[in-house]
Amino acid sequence: MRKIEDYENKMIHNGKRNERFVLIPCDYCGEGVWKKWHSRIRNGDPQYCNKECFDAWQRYKSKKAQEKENVNFYWDRKRWIARWRENGKVKSTTKAKWLWEKYNGKVPKNWVVTYIDENPENCELDNLRLMARGERTSMVMMGHTHSETAKRKMSESHKGKKLSKEHKKKISQWTKSRWEDGTFGSEEHLKKLSNSLKGKNNPNYIDGRSIKPYSRDFYNMRLDIRERDGNMCKACDRKIKGLQGHIHHVDGDKLNNDPYNLVLLCATCHRRVHNDSEKMNPMILIFRSMLKY
């Protein structure tokens, strides 16, 4: 804002009309221009040397008003929203994300800005933090149960869906890492398995034997057993592709990893060995009779 003392020594007096003029710089081009001394100049309002400068300033101001810095905030019943105009289009995001990007840079892909105290009304910068989208989703969904309708729709959407080789590779790496860090086979993991398999009506329970963990030697021997048996099911002589078959313990003891106690079976035959089934061939009866439980 202009100050009166900046122009007191530059005022001139027009004796005929009894008017005072002051030399001030144009707010757009900066060139000096004589203006009548009145309340607008005293209050520091913008002044321009001609209409061209005024129009140019209006265009500049209109363009500047569309930038992301000139944002409006409003509450949408759940959180604060930031809205602005850019290239003639209205854009919006959360106030938390807008503040984070203003002071800390752009938010990376698959990351979200969350509130430390879980209060969306508190958008102070000290209350904001970055969190992976998957981790945030897990926190929100913890303790949430899907309805039967939602479960049915999810089942229908995944029916017939084939996983890509890259997806299968990621699942394999994830499973291997869980065995290496001790997540699988831990007491907590066994407790979860026990709770999921409890009940005499569950054919996989078998007095709790099915929840006992395999040893690490077993996982190292599986490929050797597949190669030894020529990727053929020992019960039905069916060709097994890739890792679709199962390595079966002949005597039912998971800790007995002697090569003579391990055979390759297809998933169907392996299920029939351990469960009661009307359809079976003599080899399945032989394998079932060799179980020691």
HELIX and SHEET records of a PDB file:
HELIX    1   1 ILE A    4  ASP A    6  5                                   3    
HELIX    2   2 GLU A    8  LYS A   10  5                                   3    
HELIX    3   3 SER A   39  ARG A   42  1                                   4    
HELIX    4   4 LYS A   51  ALA A   65  1                                  15    
HELIX    5   5 LYS A   95  ASN A  104  1                                  10    
HELIX    6   6 LEU A  125  ASN A  127  5                                   3    
HELIX    7   7 ARG A  133  MET A  141  1                                   9    
HELIX    8   8 GLU A  148  HIS A  158  1                                  11    
HELIX    9   9 LYS A  165  GLU A  180  1                                  16    
HELIX   10  10 GLU A  187  LEU A  197  1                                  11    
HELIX   11  11 ILE A  206  ILE A  211  5                                   6    
HELIX   12  12 ARG A  216  ARG A  228  1                                  13    
HELIX   13  13 PRO A  259  ASN A  261  5                                   3    
HELIX   14  14 ALA A  267  HIS A  274  1                                   8    
HELIX   15  15 PRO A  282  SER A  289  1                                   8    
SHEET    1   A 3 ILE A  12  ASN A  14  0                                        
SHEET    2   A 3 GLU A  19  PRO A  25 -1                                        
SHEET    3   A 3 GLY A  32  LYS A  36 -1                                        
SHEET    1   B 3 ASN A  72  TRP A  75  0                                        
SHEET    2   B 3 TRP A  80  GLU A  86 -1                                        
SHEET    3   B 3 LYS A  89  THR A  94 -1                                        
SHEET    1   C 2 TRP A 111  TYR A 115  0                                        
SHEET    2   C 2 LEU A 128  ALA A 132 -1                                        
SHEET    1   D 2 HIS A 246  HIS A 249  0                                        
SHEET    2   D 2 LEU A 262  LEU A 265 -1                                        
END                                                                             
